[in-house]
Structure formats: structure tokens, C-alpha cells
Amino acid sequence: MLLLGCIKEVSDYELVISLPNGLSGFVPITQISDAYSKLLSKQVAQGELPEGLNSLSDMYSPGTLVRCIVASIEKGDDGRRSIKLSIDPKKVNKGLNASALTTGMLLSGSVSSVEDHGYLIDIGVIGTHAFLPHEKAKNYIKAAKRGPDLKIGQNLNCVIMEVKNEGRVVRLSIDRSEVAASLATEKQNWSLSTLLPGLVVKARVQKVTPFGMKLTFLSYFTGIVDFMHMDPEKSMNYSPDQVVKACILSVHPGSKAVRLTLRSAFLHPGGSPNHLSSDRMGAVVEESTVKAFYKQFGALFELDDGTLAFARLKHLSKNRKSFKPGTFKAGCKHKCRIIDYSPMDEMCVVSLKYQIIEARFLLYQDIHTGDVVQGKVVSLKPIGMQVKVADGIKGLVPSIHLADVILKQPEKKYNIGDEVKCRVLECNPAGKKLILTLKKSLIQSKLPVLTNYEDAKPGLITHGFVVCAREFGCIVKFYNDVKGLVPKNELSSEPISCPDKVFYEGQVVKVVVLKCEPQEERLLLSFRLSSKSGPEDKRECTSKEKQELKYQVGEIVDVKVLKKKDNGLQVSILEDEDNVIAWIPTLHLSDFVATSKLLWHCLQEGDVLGRVMCLSHKGEHIILSRKSAVISAVQEEQVVRNFSEIQPGMLLTGYVRNVMPFGVFVEFPFGVTGLAPKVSMSDKFVTDTKDHFVVGQTVIAKVMSIDEEKQRVLLNLKVSECSSGDSAAESFALLSQYFKELKEIRDLLKRGESSMAQGLSELEPGKEVQLVVQDVREDGSALFSGSCAAGLTVIATRYHLGDKNIVPGKKMKALVLHVDALTSEVFVSLREELLQRRP
């Protein structure tokens, strides 16, 4: 099907085309012309921009009329259909052949090459060479103001001025006056297969109906003009046999249907239809008057400024049941909202639906950077999550913005159709680009939103997120792609040697502006807020109020060890101007109880711990946790904040609070606790509960039942019941975290001055060592010594001695099996099969 369309939008990769009757389609960049596609292929092959290749925006602008052919109708993920079009002359003019070309014909052409005396034009006719002399192009080029020459791929309205050699050579003109004066006549021998949209013809009215009229033209063609395309000023004055000037809008060779328009803007080829002023788009019209109602299509309205508008049936009421045809008699008044403009119909498209009239957002330009918006999850992809904010408005949440931490499996947190609350990071209405964040720290932030460099005044405190952590410092990003640098010396009041180990991509941070140069887009920042606070931070409040305001459960902070006590660490929160003191219980240093004790043993006063989470407020003290699994659960919102949120079947991450003979009490973040009875503690038979769990152990529990009246929760701790599905991935993640913390312990041991500490840090499972037998015990085990194990107790059990002859003083080769830093014991094996298997 051939259609006349009007370019509505131009983007990097496509043209959005307005079509008759309020429809729209798109022309992909690959459907412009053969010559343009070849240049694109050359760019892909060479990896650089070839000479002569221009962007679509350099060649096309909104308001230009183009002839299109429907390439396909595609169905999107949301079920909506989209019309894919082509403006390639080879497809649009496929009905033409060389013998059919005659002087005065108007047709589409595309620039294929620039020559010394003019341009070679592709008109899509096989065996025909079309040439456009400079003389016939200069008037058009001057008016277009797009440079001194036409560009390869540029689509043109061409008039045939001369035909030679039976159509094998034609000379063209794109002179505006000659194009505008062109008229299709019988002498040009048009047929249904060659008839093109955009041709202006003289026609005779055959029949007039309430829905439009029937015309005859070019002797034997008939066509239809619908009510939207009758001249508004003459719509009541048409009569049979009247001669009118009309423009062909569409041709469907299969059904032989031809549609035309009588609107004056289309009766001079090369012109462009009227456009709506930008301030009217989205406007609410309190009183619009019904001009006509068409029960199969919709209603025609006259707006308050006298312009016409059309509302489709589905936009006349909330639903079919609430639709009352009697309220749409001529002269009735209704409140409506302009939701679109159809250039091809020169008419506003309106809606009477209450939810659209009252909608906060209708167009991308209604959304502003920093706005908090509600949306619905449309799709999850590797690059992020697509969210529908309103009809026709979708945004992208990049993968690093799905939560305050990076989600490895976002599909476990989000489902298609979920309602989400987002904040706008960037909005570009021209490119229909909307970038959102789901980071709660940014959504809930009450600090000023930094959207441009001009607003970055020294002393301003705001929230941003880390996009890069390197040895020179951190790069922090804000809204509208505003970025700044936090130099290494401004990262903390304490020296940080490796910023990439303390900060991570996507981490939300609070910064203060030190210096800004808007013209150069240079922004210098600091994480050290204490001496650089702005006046807005000077208000008086008690120490306890300040702590509660600043540090909510789930907030991540960095801390410095002040004092070691028997059951934990007293720490100060870094970057806090009030020097807030907090407490990390020993059992909250790690998910692994043994590792927690090792870390407490190895840490020293003055050490800095990164990524510690606020767990609770008890009295005036802030309790912190470093349990990785608990932190992930909170940040991925796999938690319950109060008893009312608990549902049977939930999987929750918590830690053992107490072990009793009848069961295990488990505490979760935000203070909710539950009991796992003895029968639900393990897949194995439980004799003594203390043989299975210890206080402080991190666990995943499944909610079995709840008693709302007594506020009790019964849990299940059986491994078979508490897996989320991918048990292998969960096990590897835990193992990976365990080895990561062991490496951290070894690094802490290495700084120790004693030979024993050095030995513990260097001895790793799997390492081969040379030892000397010291003694053989009564139970058959043996004790060893060696330069690599000075001050350590090295043991090999009877089994791990194998069949070796063990004599005190004898040198032996052994393999390290396990290192217990707390007891300073090293377990080794002398078995030959283990020594030989060592890679």
C-alpha cells in the first residue's frame, strides 16, 4: 500500500511518519535508499564515517511530506502494532517502467551521487538514468538552508522535464515553483499500478454523504474523501458534478481503493501541512463543542480556539459500558485533553477519558529531572529494566540502578507488572530518552537535586552515585549526566590506599561541592563533610536525634575501629561531623562464626572497615553488622519491616539469636524474631540442638506459620526447604564469600611483626612445605616443626601419616590441609596420593 506521509520526528536511526486518519509509522535508517544503505554498510565494515554519509537529521526535518510504501506491520511486546515503512524509490515507484515515463510527471527520487554539473537521482525505474542539473536544484537548495549541495540519500519531489531514448534518460527538476505547479493529467497515462500518492488532480464530485464524498478523476479513476479530509471552510457546500482540486493520499492496488484529500495545504506539491504550537500539546480544554458524531469512528469537536479535533470511540468514555451516545449530539460541550496532533489530518487528537485528563504525565516533556514517578515493570534485560511511566512513556533503569547494591539476579526481586517507585535521572524529550533509578537512597533523599553545573555552588551537599573508583579517587555522577571528581585526599579523614576496595560502582554517596567551573564542566567534590557543611546542616538537634535522622536500618557506612572489647568492636562512623560512636558485635563481623572470631582477633585499633550496615538502634547506640548475606537481603528488600508484612512461605535471611533445647530463635533485620522448633531445625534427626546451631550463625529460614494474635512466627531451617531454587549458585556464592574473608584475614596477619603471624598468613591449604618430625604421640599422630611454621603447632593425624616411617628428627614433605589462626594450629598430610595430586 502506498501512502503520503509527513515526517513527525527525526532520530538517529529512524523517521517517525504521520499517516492519514491519525495513524503513524516509522522508516528505519535502512529503508531510505540503495545508495544510503551502501554508505551505511561501508561504515560498518570500515569502522569509520565514509565520505558522503550524513545523519538523518542533516537531510530530513519535521513537516516534510514523503511518499511511503508499507513494508510490514509488526506486533510489539505490548501487543501494539507498528507500521514499518520505506521511502526507497525502488519500492515506492516499483509500478513504473521506462516506457511509462512522460514529461510533467511528479514522482519521488533520492540522490545517489553528486556530479560536476548536477546530481544522479535514483527514481527506482530499472534501465533509466535520471539527472538533476544544478540549475534546477539551486532554488530548492537555497530555500532548504542545509548547505551548498544535496546529500546522498536525500528524498526529493521531482518533476520530469525531458524524456529521451524511450525513457532510458530523463532530466529532472526540483524547482519549488515547477513542483508546486505540477498537475497529474490524462496525457501522462497514469494507471492504477503507476498511480502515486502526492499527485494533485482535478476531480469531479460524484456523491456526497455525511461521512465524506466520492470523486472521479483522470477519466476513469474513482476515489473517496472521508469527513476528516474535506475542506473545513467548504464542507457544507459540496454538490454532485462540482469540479474540485484534490491530492491523492493513498493507493491500494489490491483493493483498487484510492483515498484523497481536499485540504488546501496538500493541493500544492512540495508544501507542508499546518502544525500545532508546542504549548497546546497536552493542554486541557474545559469546553469543546461537538461538531459531529460518527458511531463507528468517533466524534469531531471544535476547540476553544476554533480549531478542529477528533476523538476516537475508545477515548470518548472510560469503557464501552459507560459510553452514552446521546451526550455527543451536535452542540454538546465536553472537557477534553489534547493528546496528539496529526499533521496529515491537520487536526488535534483529543481524549475525554478522566484518567488521561488528570494524568500527571502525558508526554516526555512533562517529566523533569529529579521527579519521583510511579511505573510498571515492562521487561528485564541484561542492560537493565524497562518501566512504563504512562501510556507512550517508557524509561530505562540501568542494571546498576536496580537497587542500592548490584543485583546479580534481579528477576528474583522484580516481576513483569510490578509497580515500582523511581526517580528521574535524565530526561531527553527530543530523543524520547528517560533514565530512572530505583536506589532508595536517591529516591528518599531530601537533599538538593544537582541537575546542572551552574547549580553546583561551593558548600552544596547532595547525594550522587559512584561510577568509577581508581587510585586517583572516585568519579561521582548526579542528574542529567553531571559528573565530578573526589580526589584521593578527599575520600576520607583517614588515608585510603586502595579506593576501589572501599567504594564500588553504583554506591550512593553524600558529597560536598568544593569547586566548580561550569564552562569547562569541571566539578571538584569531597566526601569529608565535617568541615565543609553548608548552613542548612547547622540546625540544632540532640545527638540521639542526629543519629536517628542520619543512620536508618540498612544504611551502609564505613567505620574506624576505636576499641576492642571482649564481645565486639567500638567504632566511629567515618565522614560524620558528630563523630557518632557505634558498636559491631563480634558475631556480626562475618556470616561465618569462626571467621568472625578470627577477624576480631586480627583487627587492630585504627583499622578501617568498609561497607558495614546499620542493623538497629538500641538506646543511644547504633548496632552495625558486616554479615554479607544479611546486608544483601536488606538492600535487595528480601526482608520484612514489621510483623504485618510476614507471609507463610517467605524465605528470610537472619541470624541465630538463641539456641534452646526445644528449638532455635532467629532474629531478622528490623527486629522481627521467630522460632524454629526442634523438629524443623534440620533434615537430620536432632538429639541436641547445640550440635546443629550456634549463636550468631547466619541462616536462611522459611516462614511456616504466623500467629497474629500472639505475634509469633514459626520457622523451618531445613536445608531442603530453604533453597530458593538455584542451590548450586547459592553454595558457590557462600564459598566465594568465605574465601574472600579468609584472604582478608591473611592480609591482616601479614602486617604483624611476629614470625608466627607471618607464618599463619603464608600457610594456605594446598601448599607443600618441608617439615621436621618432633614427636610421635600415643594416639599415632605426629608433631612437626619447620622454618615456615615458627611458633605454630603442626599436626598430622595417624591417617594422614600414611605408610611413612616417622622418626623424630627426620625431614619430611607435607601438604597443608587446614590453618586454625585462633589456636595457631596447622594440620598437614604426608599421604603420597595427596602430594602427587597437587598441581
RAJO-V343814 format. One record per backbone hydrogen bond with DSSP energy under -1.0 kcal/mol. CO is the residue of the C=O (numbers start at 1). NH is the residue of the N-H. E is the energy in kcal/mol with one decimal. If there is no record, write none. Layout:
{{CO	NH	E} {CO	NH	E}}
This chain:
{{1	70	-2.3} {2	251	-2.3} {3	68	-3.0} {5	66	-2.7} {6	18	-3.4} {7	63	-3.0} {9	16	-2.6} {13	29	-2.0} {14	11	-2.5} {15	27	-2.8} {16	8	-3.5} {16	9	-1.5} {17	25	-2.5} {18	6	-2.2} {20	23	-1.1} {23	19	-2.9} {25	17	-3.0} {26	85	-3.0} {27	15	-2.1} {28	31	-2.2} {31	87	-2.2} {33	37	-2.1} {34	38	-2.0} {35	39	-1.5} {36	40	-2.0} {37	41	-2.4} {38	42	-2.0} {39	43	-2.0} {40	44	-2.1} {41	45	-2.3} {42	46	-2.6} {43	47	-2.4} {50	53	-1.7} {56	59	-1.1} {56	60	-2.7} {61	64	-1.4} {64	7	-2.9} {66	5	-3.0} {68	3	-2.5} {69	86	-1.6} {72	84	-2.7} {74	82	-3.4} {76	79	-1.6} {80	76	-3.1} {82	74	-2.9} {83	26	-2.5} {84	71	-2.8} {84	72	-1.6} {86	69	-1.9} {88	91	-1.9} {88	92	-2.5} {89	93	-2.7} {93	96	-1.9} {97	100	-1.4} {98	101	-1.1} {102	105	-1.6} {105	160	-2.5} {107	158	-2.9} {109	156	-3.4} {110	122	-3.4} {111	153	-2.3} {113	120	-2.0} {117	134	-2.0} {118	115	-2.8} {119	132	-2.9} {120	112	-2.8} {120	113	-1.3} {122	110	-1.9} {125	128	-1.6} {129	170	-2.3} {130	121	-2.4} {131	172	-2.7} {132	119	-2.4} {134	137	-1.8} {134	138	-1.9} {136	174	-1.7} {137	141	-2.6} {138	142	-2.4} {139	143	-1.7} {140	144	-2.3} {141	145	-1.4} {151	154	-2.4} {154	111	-1.9} {156	109	-2.0} {158	107	-2.5} {159	173	-1.5} {160	104	-3.2} {162	171	-2.4} {164	169	-1.8} {165	168	-1.3} {168	129	-2.9} {169	164	-3.3} {170	131	-2.3} {171	161	-2.9} {171	162	-1.4} {173	159	-2.6} {175	179	-2.6} {176	180	-2.6} {177	181	-1.4} {179	182	-1.1} {185	188	-1.1} {186	189	-1.9} {191	195	-2.0} {196	199	-1.2} {199	248	-2.5} {200	184	-2.7} {201	246	-2.7} {203	244	-2.8} {204	216	-2.1} {205	241	-3.7} {207	214	-2.8} {209	212	-1.5} {211	227	-1.7} {212	209	-3.3} {213	225	-2.7} {214	206	-3.3} {214	207	-1.6} {215	223	-2.3} {216	204	-2.7} {217	221	-2.1} {218	220	-2.4} {221	217	-2.2} {223	215	-2.9} {224	260	-2.5} {225	213	-2.4} {226	229	-2.0} {229	262	-3.1} {231	234	-1.7} {234	237	-2.4} {239	242	-1.7} {242	205	-3.0} {244	203	-3.3} {246	201	-3.0} {247	261	-2.2} {248	198	-3.0} {249	4	-2.2} {250	259	-2.0} {251	2	-2.5} {252	256	-1.7} {252	257	-1.1} {257	252	-2.4} {258	224	-2.4} {259	249	-3.1} {259	250	-1.6} {261	247	-2.3} {263	266	-1.6} {264	267	-1.4} {268	271	-1.7} {277	280	-1.9} {280	283	-2.4} {283	338	-2.6} {285	336	-2.3} {288	334	-2.1} {289	302	-2.7} {290	331	-2.5} {292	300	-3.1} {294	297	-1.5} {294	298	-1.9} {297	313	-1.8} {298	294	-3.5} {299	311	-2.4} {300	291	-3.5} {300	292	-1.5} {301	309	-2.4} {302	289	-2.5} {303	306	-2.0} {307	303	-3.1} {308	348	-1.6} {309	301	-3.4} {310	350	-2.1} {311	299	-2.2} {312	315	-1.8} {313	316	-1.9} {315	352	-3.3} {324	327	-1.8} {325	328	-2.0} {329	332	-2.4} {332	290	-2.8} {334	288	-2.5} {336	285	-2.8} {337	351	-1.8} {338	282	-1.3} {340	349	-2.9} {342	345	-1.2} {342	346	-1.1} {342	347	-1.5} {347	342	-2.7} {348	310	-2.6} {349	339	-2.5} {349	340	-1.6} {351	337	-2.0} {353	357	-2.5} {354	358	-2.6} {363	366	-1.6} {364	367	-1.6} {368	371	-2.3} {371	424	-2.6} {373	422	-3.1} {375	420	-2.7} {376	388	-3.0} {377	417	-2.4} {379	386	-2.4} {381	384	-1.3} {383	399	-1.8} {384	381	-3.2} {385	397	-3.1} {386	378	-3.2} {386	379	-1.3} {387	395	-3.0} {388	376	-2.0} {390	393	-2.5} {393	389	-2.3} {393	390	-1.6} {395	387	-3.0} {396	436	-2.7} {397	385	-2.5} {398	401	-2.4} {399	402	-1.2} {401	438	-2.8} {409	412	-2.0} {410	413	-1.2} {410	414	-2.7} {415	418	-2.2} {418	377	-2.6} {420	375	-2.5} {422	373	-2.2} {423	437	-1.9} {424	370	-2.2} {425	480	-3.0} {426	435	-2.8} {428	433	-2.2} {433	428	-3.2} {434	396	-2.9} {435	425	-2.7} {435	426	-1.7} {437	423	-1.9} {439	443	-2.5} {440	444	-2.9} {450	479	-1.8} {453	456	-1.3} {455	457	-2.1} {457	460	-2.3} {460	513	-2.4} {462	511	-2.8} {464	509	-2.5} {465	477	-3.0} {466	506	-3.9} {468	475	-2.6} {470	473	-1.3} {472	488	-1.5} {473	470	-2.9} {474	486	-3.3} {475	467	-2.8} {475	468	-1.2} {476	484	-2.4} {477	465	-2.1} {479	482	-1.5} {482	478	-3.2} {484	476	-2.6} {485	525	-3.1} {486	474	-2.3} {487	490	-1.9} {488	491	-1.3} {490	527	-2.6} {498	501	-1.9} {499	502	-1.0} {499	503	-3.0} {504	507	-2.0} {507	466	-2.6} {509	464	-2.4} {511	462	-2.0} {512	526	-1.4} {513	459	-2.9} {515	524	-3.2} {517	522	-2.0} {522	517	-2.9} {523	485	-2.8} {524	514	-2.7} {524	515	-1.6} {526	512	-2.3} {527	529	-1.2} {529	532	-1.0} {534	537	-2.0} {535	538	-1.6} {542	546	-2.4} {543	547	-2.2} {544	548	-2.3} {545	549	-2.4} {546	550	-2.4} {547	551	-3.0} {552	555	-2.3} {555	614	-2.4} {557	612	-2.9} {558	574	-2.5} {559	609	-2.7} {560	572	-2.3} {561	606	-2.8} {563	570	-3.0} {565	568	-1.2} {567	586	-2.3} {568	565	-2.8} {569	584	-2.5} {570	562	-3.1} {570	563	-1.9} {571	582	-3.1} {572	560	-2.4} {576	579	-1.6} {580	573	-2.2} {582	571	-2.5} {583	624	-2.9} {584	569	-2.6} {585	588	-2.0} {586	589	-1.8} {588	626	-3.5} {591	698	-1.3} {592	596	-2.4} {593	597	-1.8} {594	598	-1.9} {595	599	-2.9} {596	600	-2.3} {597	601	-2.0} {598	602	-2.2} {599	603	-2.6} {604	607	-2.1} {607	561	-3.0} {609	559	-2.7} {612	557	-3.1} {613	625	-2.5} {614	554	-2.7} {616	623	-3.0} {618	621	-2.0} {621	618	-2.5} {622	583	-2.7} {623	615	-3.1} {623	616	-1.6} {625	613	-2.9} {627	631	-2.4} {628	632	-2.5} {629	633	-1.9} {630	634	-2.1} {631	635	-2.6} {632	636	-2.3} {633	638	-2.9} {634	637	-1.2} {642	645	-1.4} {643	646	-1.5} {647	650	-1.8} {650	703	-2.5} {652	701	-3.0} {654	699	-2.3} {655	667	-2.7} {656	696	-2.7} {658	665	-2.6} {660	663	-1.0} {662	678	-2.1} {663	660	-2.8} {664	676	-3.1} {665	657	-2.9} {665	658	-1.4} {666	674	-2.4} {667	655	-2.3} {668	671	-1.4} {672	668	-3.0} {674	666	-2.9} {675	715	-3.1} {676	664	-2.4} {677	680	-1.7} {678	681	-1.2} {680	717	-3.1} {688	691	-1.8} {689	692	-1.6} {689	693	-1.6} {694	697	-1.8} {697	656	-2.5} {699	654	-2.7} {701	652	-2.9} {702	716	-1.8} {703	649	-3.0} {705	714	-2.6} {707	711	-1.1} {707	712	-1.9} {712	707	-2.9} {713	675	-2.7} {714	704	-2.9} {714	705	-1.2} {716	702	-2.4} {718	721	-1.2} {718	722	-1.3} {725	727	-1.3} {726	730	-2.0} {727	731	-2.5} {728	732	-2.5} {729	733	-2.1} {730	734	-2.2} {731	735	-2.6} {732	736	-2.7} {733	737	-2.1} {734	738	-2.3} {735	739	-2.4} {736	740	-1.9} {737	741	-2.0} {738	742	-1.9} {739	743	-2.1} {740	744	-1.7} {741	745	-2.0} {742	746	-2.4} {743	747	-2.4} {744	748	-1.9} {745	749	-2.4} {746	750	-2.0} {749	752	-1.8} {754	758	-1.9} {755	759	-2.4} {756	760	-2.5} {757	761	-1.9} {758	762	-1.6} {759	763	-1.8} {764	767	-2.1} {767	816	-2.7} {769	814	-2.6} {771	812	-3.1} {772	785	-2.0} {773	809	-3.3} {775	783	-2.9} {777	780	-1.4} {781	777	-3.0} {782	796	-2.0} {783	774	-3.1} {783	775	-1.5} {785	772	-2.9} {786	789	-1.4} {789	792	-2.1} {793	826	-3.0} {794	784	-2.2} {795	828	-2.7} {796	782	-2.4} {799	802	-1.4} {800	830	-3.7} {801	804	-1.6} {807	810	-2.3} {810	773	-2.5} {812	771	-2.9} {814	769	-2.7} {815	829	-2.0} {816	766	-3.1} {818	827	-2.8} {820	824	-1.1} {820	825	-1.6} {824	793	-2.4} {825	820	-3.2} {826	795	-2.9} {827	817	-3.3} {827	818	-1.6} {829	815	-2.5} {831	835	-1.9} {832	836	-2.5}}
